[in-house]
Each structure stands twice: as structure tokens, then as C-alpha cells.
Amino acid sequence: MYYFTGVASNNKPSFDTKFVYDNLKHNWGVLFFKSFDLVDRNEAINYSLIVLNKRYFIGSKIIISPQAGTQLNQIGTIAGPGTDFLTNLSINYKFSKNFSISNDAVMQNLILTKRAN
């Protein structure tokens, strides 16, 4: 999960939480993710994500899920420098009920900054 990649480069303890709401009847969902640096509130690991997604099924094995949302960098403020919009495209192949492989393409900093990631 790409949400945790910042923690791998940070040597301070952090706490992450993730809330997911899935509307299975209409195949859409909402994700909220928040990461806290437990030592320093001014580190880059203090951020949150809010993402909406929609699932499209191709047969019974392939799920394509475009996602759009925002990343709020929270270095001292609710939405500090680096806050921007993001998109994600997830393609998931289900081998069985309990095993699948997913390929995600994440595109960040799409609107507010001049350098997209």
C-alpha cells in the first residue's frame, strides 16, 4: 500500500489510521487515511488523504477502479504547502475469493502545483 511508503523513510514512530466506506450495491466507496508523526507535528509524514472511488467489473475476475481525491499535507496547518489533488487507477485481478493482485497507478499534484508526480 503506497500510503505507508513515507513511513519507511522516516525514523520516528508514527500512527496511521484508515477508514473505508464501500457502497457495494452501487459499487462506489470513500477512503479516509491519516498519518501522524508521534514525535514532530512538522514532519512530512503528517498528512491525510480523502479519496472517492468507483468500481467497474469486467467479468467475474477483473475490477477496474478509478479514484479521485485530495492529499492534505499537514505540516503546521490543516492544508499546508504541497496539498493538492490526486488520481489513482487500480486494476485488480481476482484469482479466488481471498487472493487477488492489484496494479495501482498514482498521479499526485495535478492542479495546484506546477510539478505533477
N, C-alpha and C positions, 0 to 999 in steps of 0.2 A: 504494500500500500504506500503510495507516494506521500501520504500525509505525514509519515514518520521519517522521511529522509533527512529533515533538518535536525532531528534528534541525534542521528548517527554522527553528525559533525560537531555536536555540542557536548562539552564535557561536564555540564552541570545537570543536576536532576531536573526532570520536567514531569508534568502531569498532563495527559491528553484525555479528552472525552469526545465521544461521538454519539450523536442521536440520529436515528433514521426513521422516517415515516414512509411506508410503502402502501399505496393505494392499489392493491392487487386487482381489484375489479376493473379499474381504468388504466392500469399499467403506468402509473407515474409515481414519483416519490420526491422527498425532500431530505437533504442531509445537512446537518449542522455539526461542524468539527471545531474544537477549541483546544489550543495548546498553551500551557502555562509554563514558563521558566520559574522554578520554585526558589531560585536564588536572586535573580535580577529581572525586574519587570521591563528593563530597557533593552533586552536582547531580542534578536530577530525571531527567536522561537515563539514569542508571544504573538500569536495570530489566530484568526478564526476563518472558517470557510462556510458559506451558505450556498448550497447547490440544489437546483431543480433538475430532475431527470425524467425521461420518458422512455419506456421500453417497447421495442418492436420485435416481434418474434418471426423468425424465418424457419418454418417447420417446427419441430419439437426440440431441436438441439442448438440453434443459433439465436442469440439475443443481441440486438444492436441497441445501444442506449446512448443517445446524445444528451449532454448535460451542459448547463449554463449556470453561472453564479458569480460570486464575488469573493475575493480574498481581502480580509481586513487586517492589515499589518498594525499591530497594537503596541508600538514602542512609545509609551508615554501617553497616547491618546487612543480613542476608540478606532479611528481610521486614519492612521498616520501615513507618512511617505511610503510609497510602494503599494498602497491599496489600489486595487484595480479589478477588472472583470476577467473572467476565465471561461474557457470551454473545455470540455472533455468528451472524447468519443470512445466508448467502451464496446468491444466486440467480445462476446463470451460464447465459448463452445462447451456445452454440457455433455460430458462423457456418460455420466449417470446422475442420479438424484443428488448424490453427495460429493461429486467431483466434477469440477469444470476448470477451464483455462480461460483467462481473460487477457486481452491486449488493450491497454489504455493509451490514448494519445492526448496529452495535456498541453493546452496552449494558454499561457498566462500573460498578463499585462497587455491586454488587447486594445484598450480605448484611452485610458488616461495618461499613460506614459508613452514615450516615443520609441521605446525598445521592447518589442514583443519577445516573449520567451516561449 
